Amino acid sequence: MITIQQLEELEGRIIKALQLITDLRTENASLESENEGLKAENEEVRLTIEEKDREIEKLASDIRGVK
């Protein structure tokens, strides 16, 4: 038979588990938001690199044409 003390201990563990779940959900939402921001930043950097590569290629072509 389960005692009142055992029920209280179980209730305490359940409350701690629920709090941990809430904390983890909050952390997960924050990490997902940060991840989306980093993906957007990464895309901007990738596009900038592509643009700079095109500029370098054009300059190299112009230099070859001058020689």
C-alpha positions in Angstrom: 0.0 0.0 0.0 1.2 3.5 -0.8 1.7 5.9 2.1 0.9 9.6 2.2 4.6 10.3 2.3 5.2 8.2 -0.8 2.4 10.1 -2.6 3.9 13.5 -1.5 7.4 12.4 -2.7 5.9 11.3 -6.0 4.0 14.6 -6.4 7.2 16.5 -5.7 9.1 14.5 -8.4 6.2 15.1 -10.9 6.3 18.8 -10.2 10.1 18.9 -10.7 9.7 16.9 -14.0 7.0 19.3 -15.2 9.1 22.3 -14.4 12.1 20.7 -16.2 9.9 20.1 -19.3 8.7 23.7 -19.2 12.3 24.9 -18.9 13.4 22.7 -21.8 10.6 23.9 -24.0 11.6 27.5 -23.3 15.2 26.7 -24.0 14.2 24.9 -27.2 12.1 27.8 -28.5 15.0 30.1 -27.8 17.5 27.9 -29.6 15.1 27.5 -32.6 14.8 31.3 -32.8 18.6 31.7 -32.6 19.0 29.0 -35.3 16.7 30.8 -37.7 18.6 34.0 -37.2 21.9 32.3 -37.8 20.5 30.6 -41.0 19.4 34.0 -42.3 22.8 35.5 -41.5 24.5 32.5 -43.2 22.5 33.1 -46.3 23.4 36.8 -46.3 27.1 35.9 -46.0 26.8 33.3 -48.8 25.2 35.8 -51.1 27.9 38.4 -50.3 30.6 35.9 -51.0 29.1 35.0 -54.3 28.8 38.7 -55.2 32.5 39.3 -54.2 33.6 36.3 -56.2 31.9 37.7 -59.3 33.6 41.1 -58.7 36.9 39.4 -58.3 36.4 37.5 -61.5 35.4 40.6 -63.4 38.5 42.5 -62.1 40.7 39.6 -63.0 39.2 39.6 -66.5 39.7 43.4 -66.8 43.3 43.0 -65.7 44.0 40.3 -68.2 42.4 42.5 -70.9 44.7 45.4 -70.0 47.9 43.4 -70.4 
